[in-house]
Amino acid sequence: MILLVESAEYMGKHTLLCTFNNGERRKVDLTPLLKYPAFEELKDESEFERYGVDVTVFWANGADIAPEYLYENGNTILDDDVRQTHPIKDNLGRTQHIKASTAYHRRGNSLISEIPVAVPED
């Protein structure tokens, strides 16, 4: 079976949660790659967050990563481990938690962004 990335969620701090076509989910810290020229501009997290998924993970600057690298360097994640949220205050001063997700998915030649989802505070 050829390994493919089906989706990826940004978890913060240059880390992605990748779902593969074999059903596994792995959390991958990509910080070690930021020292290489192709990934250098992705040190800026706002640039890193602008990724897409089309068989693997890619960025607007042309950088991409082999699915095998993501799989081999990722930690297996169970569904209970996934809920990583960030607290924010709304305009009424109430705290809400926002999922750490700014994934971009490719549809044809367009990038379709995923909107962060507010989840209630526990």
C-alpha positions as CSV (number, residue, x, y, z in Angstrom):
1,M,0.0,0.0,0.0
2,I,1.3,3.5,-0.9
3,L,1.2,5.7,2.1
4,L,-0.7,9.0,1.7
5,V,-1.7,11.9,3.9
6,E,-5.5,12.4,3.9
7,S,-5.7,15.4,6.2
8,A,-3.6,17.5,8.6
9,E,-4.4,19.7,11.5
10,Y,-2.1,22.4,12.9
11,M,-1.5,21.8,16.6
12,G,0.7,24.8,17.2
13,K,4.5,25.1,17.6
14,H,5.3,23.7,14.1
15,T,3.4,20.5,14.8
16,L,0.9,18.8,12.6
17,L,-1.6,16.0,13.3
18,C,-1.6,13.9,10.1
19,T,-4.2,11.3,9.2
20,F,-3.0,8.7,6.8
21,N,-4.8,6.5,4.3
22,N,-4.1,3.4,6.6
23,G,-6.4,5.0,9.2
24,E,-3.5,6.0,11.6
25,R,-3.1,9.5,13.0
26,R,0.3,10.8,14.0
27,K,1.5,14.0,15.6
28,V,4.6,15.2,13.9
29,D,6.9,18.0,15.3
30,L,8.5,19.6,12.2
31,T,10.8,21.9,14.1
32,P,14.0,19.9,13.1
33,L,13.3,20.6,9.4
34,L,13.3,24.4,9.9
35,K,17.1,24.5,9.7
36,Y,17.0,23.5,6.0
37,P,16.8,26.2,3.3
38,A,13.5,24.9,1.9
39,F,11.8,25.2,5.3
40,E,13.6,28.3,6.6
41,E,10.8,30.8,5.9
42,L,8.4,28.5,7.7
43,K,10.0,29.4,11.0
44,D,7.4,32.2,11.0
45,E,4.3,30.3,12.3
46,S,1.9,32.4,10.2
47,E,3.7,31.1,7.1
48,F,3.9,27.5,8.5
49,E,0.1,27.6,9.1
50,R,-0.5,28.2,5.4
51,Y,-0.1,24.6,4.3
52,G,-2.1,22.4,2.1
53,V,-2.8,18.6,1.8
54,D,-2.7,16.8,-1.6
55,V,-1.3,13.3,-1.0
56,T,1.2,14.9,1.3
57,V,1.7,18.2,3.1
58,F,3.0,21.2,1.1
59,W,3.5,25.0,1.5
60,A,3.1,28.0,-0.8
61,N,6.9,28.3,-1.0
62,G,7.2,24.9,-2.8
63,A,8.3,22.9,0.3
64,D,6.7,19.6,0.8
65,I,7.4,16.5,2.9
66,A,7.2,12.8,2.0
67,P,4.3,11.0,3.7
68,E,6.8,8.4,4.8
69,Y,8.8,11.0,6.7
70,L,5.7,12.3,8.5
71,Y,4.6,8.7,9.4
72,E,8.0,7.5,10.6
73,N,8.7,10.7,12.6
74,G,5.3,11.0,14.1
75,N,3.9,9.8,17.4
76,T,0.7,7.7,17.2
77,I,-2.3,9.6,18.5
78,L,-5.5,8.3,20.0
79,D,-8.7,10.3,19.6
80,D,-8.6,11.3,23.3
81,D,-5.2,12.9,22.8
82,V,-6.3,15.2,20.0
83,R,-8.3,17.9,21.8
84,Q,-5.7,20.6,22.0
85,T,-7.4,24.0,22.3
86,H,-6.3,27.5,23.1
87,P,-8.3,29.8,25.5
88,I,-9.4,33.1,24.1
89,K,-11.6,35.9,25.5
90,D,-14.6,37.0,23.5
91,N,-15.8,40.6,23.3
92,L,-17.9,40.0,26.5
93,G,-14.8,38.8,28.5
94,R,-15.9,35.1,28.5
95,T,-13.3,32.5,27.9
96,Q,-13.8,30.1,25.0
97,H,-11.5,27.5,23.7
98,I,-10.6,27.4,20.0
99,K,-9.3,24.3,18.3
100,A,-5.8,24.6,17.1
101,S,-6.6,24.1,13.5
102,T,-5.8,26.2,10.5
103,A,-5.5,23.5,7.9
104,Y,-5.8,24.2,4.2
105,H,-7.0,21.6,1.8
106,R,-6.6,21.5,-2.0
107,R,-9.7,21.2,-4.2
108,G,-8.7,21.3,-7.8
109,N,-6.3,24.3,-8.2
110,S,-7.8,26.2,-5.2
111,L,-6.9,26.1,-1.5
112,I,-9.9,25.9,0.7
113,S,-9.3,27.0,4.3
114,E,-10.7,25.3,7.4
115,I,-12.3,27.8,9.8
116,P,-11.2,27.4,13.5
117,V,-14.1,26.0,15.6
118,A,-15.1,27.3,19.0
119,V,-15.7,24.6,21.5
120,P,-17.2,25.1,25.0
121,E,-15.0,25.3,28.0
122,D,-15.0,22.1,30.2
